[in-house]
Amino acid sequence: MFERRVPGGVVWALVHLALVGTACSGSSGKVGGEGRTQGEEGPDREVVMPDTRHAVSDGTRAVACAGIAFDGSVVADEQSEVDALALYCRIAGDLTITGSVTDVTPLQNLASVGQRLEISFCDSLTTVSLPALRDTGSLLVGYNLKLGSFTAHGLTVAREDAHVETNPALTTLALHALATVGGRLLLAGNGLIHLDGFGALTSVGGQLNLAGNASLESLVSLSALETVGGLGITNNVSLEGLDGLSALSGIAHGLHVAGNTALTNLDGLQQLEHVGDRITIHNNPALTSLGGLSGVKGVLARELDVSSNAALTHLGGLDSISSASSVTISRNPALVTLEGLGGVARIEEFLRVTDNPALSRLIGLENLDFVGTMLSISNNEKLPACAATSFVSGVGTIGGAVTISGNLGTCP
């Protein structure tokens, strides 16, 4: 979460001497702020000289950190405050770069940020390069209107979240060594055309969200990604395919694909075998096939929802799903058949087939034997009413109300 910082709004206590730093246990600081110089000890603080080399972790091993470590948090909202960090290799708490900062070159020695590294609301910052950075708790890069390039070639792990959002000029995002994001990975509202800087990424513990990247055409560098907590691909209007996700085998929670106006298929997901909670495919007007989901097997703990996909004519690709909490097939104007749902035998809650004007038959749900609550087949103007009635009569158990209305004709 990003919060605009007000320059000078907080008085900090990091003491930085020219070419010499001090390590203050458990404190927070603003570079260049007022504080005691070396040797002045008050009743509430002990100032100690740090070692010049420190062990930091890149998530798998200890690495040498040549420089000064600070056991606290730092906010730098002026260029002089960033300049004062030139000898620091580790910030144990948060490091926030914001405001009028134009150059982060003084951070060339920075190898580790223990908690949050945030670069946000820097209206004049154009380039970020952090060549020594190995690990951080979380990474937040956002609302930098002129930022065109962000590189951290040595970063291997973000232990918590990584958010890169609303950097409209950002066309280069190079995190070539990043293998693991422990929490959520959000890439949203940037100027990226290709995701070509994530070739080492194998797992995202939380949700991977790719949202509102208007120029994004390819996910090619995600080809090593194997597991994610969830996957959301939304409102990327230039994205035509998901080919870069060819190694993805498991989604612990949900898959949500929506608002991608150029997306024609889901073929890049063909190695996907498991989705834990839900599959929702909404409002992808060029989508003609769900075939990329053909490897997904078994039970969805929550819903299957395919709605408002203007070019979709069938549901082939969902054949190996056997059960879901709910199923909604709605507002797909070209859908003529439910073929692809033949594996679904049980729906724990409701089934809704509504507002599909080209649907003329219910072939594809013949194996359905149980609906826990509501069943609605409504407003499918080419579906004969008697076909809907006949289908309902073939379902072994329906635990709640049945609605059949607005279909073609009436059934005696």
C-alpha positions in Angstrom: 0.0 0.0 0.0 1.4 3.4 -1.0 1.0 6.6 1.0 2.3 9.9 -0.2 4.9 11.2 2.2 5.0 14.9 3.2 8.6 16.2 3.1 9.7 17.4 6.4 6.6 16.0 8.1 8.5 13.7 10.5 11.6 14.4 12.5 14.0 11.5 12.3 17.1 10.6 14.2 19.6 8.9 11.9 23.0 10.4 12.5 25.1 10.5 9.3 28.6 11.9 9.6 30.6 12.6 6.4 32.0 9.2 5.4 31.3 7.7 8.8 28.0 6.2 10.1 26.6 5.1 13.4 24.4 2.1 14.1 21.5 2.9 16.4 19.6 0.0 17.8 15.9 0.0 17.3 15.6 3.6 15.9 14.2 5.3 12.9 15.9 8.0 11.0 15.7 10.7 8.5 19.1 11.3 6.7 20.4 14.7 7.5 18.0 15.1 10.4 19.0 16.5 13.8 20.7 14.2 16.3 23.6 13.6 18.4 27.0 13.3 16.8 29.3 10.4 17.4 30.3 10.2 21.1 27.3 12.1 22.5 25.4 9.6 24.5 22.1 10.5 26.1 20.1 8.6 28.8 17.9 6.9 26.2 20.4 5.9 23.5 23.7 4.3 23.1 25.7 5.1 20.0 28.1 2.4 18.8 30.4 2.3 15.8 29.3 -0.4 13.4 31.4 -3.1 11.8 32.2 -2.2 8.2 31.2 -5.7 6.9 27.9 -7.3 7.8 26.2 -10.6 6.9 22.9 -10.2 5.1 20.7 -12.9 3.7 19.5 -13.3 0.2 16.9 -15.8 1.3 19.2 -18.8 0.9 22.6 -17.9 2.3 24.5 -15.2 4.1 26.4 -12.8 1.8 29.0 -10.2 2.6 27.8 -6.6 3.0 30.7 -4.2 2.5 29.6 -1.0 4.2 27.6 0.3 7.1 24.4 -1.3 8.5 21.7 0.7 10.2 19.3 -1.0 12.7 16.3 1.1 12.0 14.1 2.7 9.3 14.9 5.6 7.0 12.8 8.1 5.0 14.6 10.1 2.4 12.5 12.8 0.6 15.3 15.0 -0.6 18.3 14.3 -2.8 20.8 15.2 -0.1 19.3 12.6 2.1 19.8 9.8 -0.5 23.3 11.1 -1.1 24.0 10.6 2.7 23.3 6.9 2.3 26.2 6.2 0.0 28.1 4.0 2.5 25.2 2.0 3.8 24.8 -1.6 2.7 22.0 -2.6 5.0 18.9 -1.0 6.4 17.3 -3.3 9.0 13.8 -1.6 8.9 12.1 0.3 6.1 13.7 2.4 3.5 11.4 4.9 1.8 12.6 7.1 -1.1 10.0 9.7 -2.0 9.5 13.4 -2.8 12.0 15.4 -4.7 14.6 12.7 -5.1 16.0 12.5 -8.7 18.9 10.1 -8.4 19.4 6.8 -6.4 22.9 6.2 -7.7 24.2 6.7 -4.1 22.5 3.4 -3.2 24.9 1.4 -5.2 26.1 -0.4 -2.1 22.7 -1.3 -0.7 22.5 -5.1 -0.4 19.6 -5.6 2.0 16.5 -4.0 3.3 15.1 -5.9 6.3 11.5 -4.8 5.9 10.1 -2.6 3.2 11.9 -0.9 0.3 9.6 1.7 -1.1 10.2 4.1 -4.0 7.1 6.2 -4.5 5.8 9.6 -5.5 9.2 10.6 -6.9 7.8 12.9 -9.7 11.2 13.5 -11.3 12.9 10.2 -10.9 13.6 8.5 -14.3 15.9 5.5 -13.5 16.5 3.2 -10.6 19.4 0.8 -10.6 20.3 -1.2 -7.4 23.1 -3.5 -8.5 24.0 -4.8 -5.0 20.5 -5.4 -3.7 20.1 -9.1 -2.8 17.0 -9.3 -0.6 14.2 -7.2 0.9 11.2 -7.8 3.1 8.8 -6.2 0.6 9.3 -4.1 -2.5 7.0 -1.2 -3.4 7.6 0.9 -6.5 4.7 3.1 -7.3 3.3 6.5 -8.6 6.6 7.6 -10.1 5.3 9.4 -13.1 8.6 9.6 -15.1 10.2 6.4 -14.0 11.2 4.5 -17.2 13.6 1.8 -15.9 13.9 -0.2 -12.7 16.7 -2.8 -12.4 17.9 -4.9 -9.5 19.7 -7.7 -11.2 20.9 -9.3 -8.0 17.7 -9.4 -6.1 16.8 -13.0 -5.4 13.9 -12.8 -2.9 11.1 -10.5 -1.7 10.1 -12.2 1.5 6.7 -10.5 1.6 4.9 -8.5 -1.2 6.3 -6.9 -4.4 4.1 -4.2 -5.8 5.1 -2.3 -9.0 2.1 -0.1 -9.9 1.1 3.2 -11.6 4.5 4.0 -13.2 3.1 4.9 -16.6 6.5 5.5 -18.2 8.0 2.2 -16.9 9.1 0.1 -19.9 12.0 -1.8 -18.3 11.6 -3.9 -15.2 14.6 -6.1 -14.8 14.6 -8.5 -11.8 16.4 -11.3 -13.5 17.5 -13.1 -10.4 14.2 -12.9 -8.5 13.2 -16.5 -7.7 10.7 -16.1 -4.9 8.0 -13.6 -3.8 6.7 -14.7 -0.5 3.5 -12.7 -0.6 1.6 -10.9 -3.4 3.2 -9.8 -6.7 1.3 -6.9 -8.3 2.2 -5.4 -11.6 -0.4 -2.8 -12.5 -0.8 0.4 -14.4 2.7 0.4 -15.9 4.0 1.1 -19.4 5.5 -2.4 -19.8 5.3 -4.0 -23.3 6.9 -7.3 -22.4 7.6 -8.9 -19.0 11.2 -9.8 -19.9 12.9 -9.4 -16.5 11.5 -12.3 -14.5 13.2 -15.3 -16.0 14.2 -16.8 -12.6 10.8 -16.5 -10.9 9.5 -19.9 -9.8 7.0 -19.2 -7.1 4.7 -16.5 -5.7 3.2 -17.3 -2.3 0.3 -14.9 -2.7 -1.7 -13.6 -5.6 0.1 -12.8 -8.9 -1.9 -9.8 -10.3 -1.2 -8.4 -13.8 -3.7 -5.6 -14.1 -4.3 -2.5 -16.2 -1.0 -2.6 -18.1 -2.3 -1.1 -21.3 0.7 -1.8 -23.5 1.5 -5.3 -22.2 1.7 -7.8 -25.1 3.7 -10.7 -23.7 4.3 -12.7 -20.5 7.2 -14.6 -22.1 9.7 -14.2 -19.2 7.4 -15.9 -16.7 8.3 -19.3 -18.3 9.9 -20.6 -15.1 6.9 -19.9 -12.8 5.5 -23.1 -11.4 3.2 -22.2 -8.5 1.2 -19.1 -7.3 -1.2 -18.5 -4.5 -3.7 -17.0 -7.0 -3.6 -15.6 -10.5 -5.4 -12.5 -11.7 -4.9 -11.2 -15.3 -7.2 -8.3 -15.8 -7.6 -5.3 -18.1 -4.5 -5.7 -20.1 -6.0 -4.5 -23.3 -3.0 -5.4 -25.6 -2.4 -8.9 -24.3 -3.1 -11.5 -26.9 -1.9 -14.7 -25.2 -0.6 -16.3 -22.0 2.3 -18.2 -23.5 4.8 -17.2 -20.9 2.9 -19.2 -18.2 3.8 -22.5 -19.8 5.4 -24.0 -16.6 2.6 -23.0 -14.2 1.2 -26.2 -12.7 -0.7 -25.1 -9.6 -2.8 -22.2 -8.3 -3.6 -22.6 -4.6 -6.6 -20.4 -4.7 -8.3 -18.7 -7.7 -7.8 -18.0 -11.4 -9.4 -14.7 -12.6 -9.1 -13.6 -16.2 -11.1 -10.5 -17.1 -11.2 -7.5 -19.3 -8.4 -8.4 -21.6 -9.9 -7.2 -24.9 -7.2 -8.7 -27.2 -6.9 -12.1 -25.5 -8.0 -14.9 -27.9 -7.1 -18.0 -25.9 -5.7 -19.4 -22.7 -3.2 -21.8 -24.3 -0.3 -20.7 -22.2 -2.0 -22.5 -19.2 -1.8 -26.0 -20.7 0.4 -27.3 -17.9 -2.0 -26.1 -15.2 -3.4 -29.1 -13.2 -4.8 -27.7 -10.0 -6.9 -24.6 -9.1 -8.0 -24.7 -5.5 -10.8 -22.3 -5.2 -12.3 -20.7 -8.3 -12.1 -20.1 -12.0 -13.7 -16.9 -13.3 -13.5 -15.9 -16.9 -15.2 -12.5 -17.5 -15.5 -10.0 -20.2 -12.8 -11.1 -22.6 -14.5 -10.1 -25.9 -12.0 -11.8 -28.3 -11.7 -15.0 -26.3 -12.7 -18.0 -28.5 -11.3 -21.0 -26.5 -10.9 -22.2 -23.0 -8.7 -25.1 -24.2 -5.7 -23.9 -22.2 -7.5 -25.2 -19.0 -7.9 -28.7 -20.2 -5.3 -30.0 -17.7 -7.3 -28.7 -14.6 -8.7 -31.6 -12.8 -11.0 -32.3 -9.8 -12.9 -30.1 -7.5 -13.2 -26.3 -7.3 -13.9 -25.3 -3.7 -15.7 -22.2 -4.9 -17.2 -21.1 -8.2 -16.8 -21.7 -11.9 -18.0 -18.6 -13.6 -17.8 -18.0 -17.4 -19.6 -14.7 -18.2 -19.7 -11.9 -20.8 -17.2 -13.4 -23.3 -18.6 -12.2 -26.6 -16.8 -14.6 -29.0 -16.9 -17.8 -26.9 -19.0 -20.5 -28.6 -18.3 -23.5 -26.3 -16.8 -24.5 -23.0 -14.3 -27.1 -24.2 -11.3 -27.1 -21.9 -13.3 -27.5 -18.6 -13.9 -31.2 -19.2 -11.9 -32.6 -16.3 -13.6 -30.5 -13.6 -15.8 -32.8 -11.6 -17.3 -30.5 -9.0 -17.7 -26.9 -7.9 -19.4 -24.9 -5.2 -21.3 -23.0 -7.9 -21.5 -22.8 -11.7 -22.5 -19.7 -13.6 -22.7 -19.5 -17.4 -24.1 -16.1 -18.2 -24.2 -13.4 -20.9 -22.1 -15.1 -23.5 -23.8 -14.0 -26.7 -22.1 -16.5 -29.1 -22.3 -19.6 -26.8 -24.3 -22.3 -28.5 -23.6 -25.3 -26.3 -22.4 -26.3 -22.8 -20.1 -28.9 -24.2 -17.0 -28.9 -22.0 -18.9 -29.4 -18.7 -19.4 -33.1 -19.2 -17.2 -34.0 -16.2 -19.3 -32.0 -13.7 -21.3 -34.4 -11.6 -21.9 -32.3 -8.4 -22.6 -28.6 -7.7 -22.7 -27.9 -3.9 -24.7 -24.7 -4.2 -26.2 -23.2 -7.3 -26.3 -23.6 -11.1 -27.1 -20.6 -13.1 -27.4 -20.7 -17.0 -28.8 -17.3 -18.0 -28.8 -14.7 -20.7 -27.0 -16.6 -23.4 -29.0 -15.6 -26.5 -27.4 -18.2 -28.9 -27.6 -21.2 -26.6 -30.0 -23.7 -28.2 -29.3 -26.9 -26.2 -27.9 -28.0 -22.9 -25.7 -30.8 -24.2 -22.6 -30.9 -21.9 -24.3 -31.3 -18.5 -25.6 -34.8 -18.9 -23.6 -36.1 -16.0 -24.8 -33.6 -13.4 -26.5 -35.5 -10.6 -26.6 -33.1 -7.7 -27.3 -29.3 -7.2 -27.3 -28.3 -3.5 -29.5 -25.2 -3.7 -30.8 -23.1 -6.6 -31.0 -24.0 -10.2 -31.9 -21.3 -12.8 -32.1 -21.6 -16.6 -33.4 -18.3 -17.7 -33.5 -15.8 -20.6 -31.8 -18.0 -23.2 -33.9 -17.0 -26.1 -33.0 -19.8 -28.5 -33.2 -22.6 -25.8 -36.5 -24.5 -26.1 -38.3 -24.4 -22.7 -39.0 -28.1 -22.9 -35.3 -28.8 -23.3 -34.7 -26.9 -20.1 -37.5 -28.8 -18.3 -36.2 -32.1 -19.6 -32.7 -31.3 -18.4 -33.9 -30.5 -14.9 -35.9 -33.7 -14.6 -32.7 -35.7 -15.3 -30.8 -34.2 -12.3 -30.9 -36.6 -9.5 -31.1 -34.1 -6.6 -31.9 -30.4 -6.5 -31.9 -29.1 -2.9 -33.7 -25.7 -3.5 -35.7 -23.7 -6.0 -35.8 -24.3 -9.7 -36.4 -21.4 -12.1 -37.1 -21.9 -15.8 -38.2 -18.7 -17.5 -37.6 -16.5 -20.5 -36.5 -19.3 -22.8 -37.9 -20.2 -26.2 -41.6 -21.0 -26.2 -43.4 -22.8 -23.4 -43.5 -26.4 -22.3 -46.9 -28.0 -21.6 
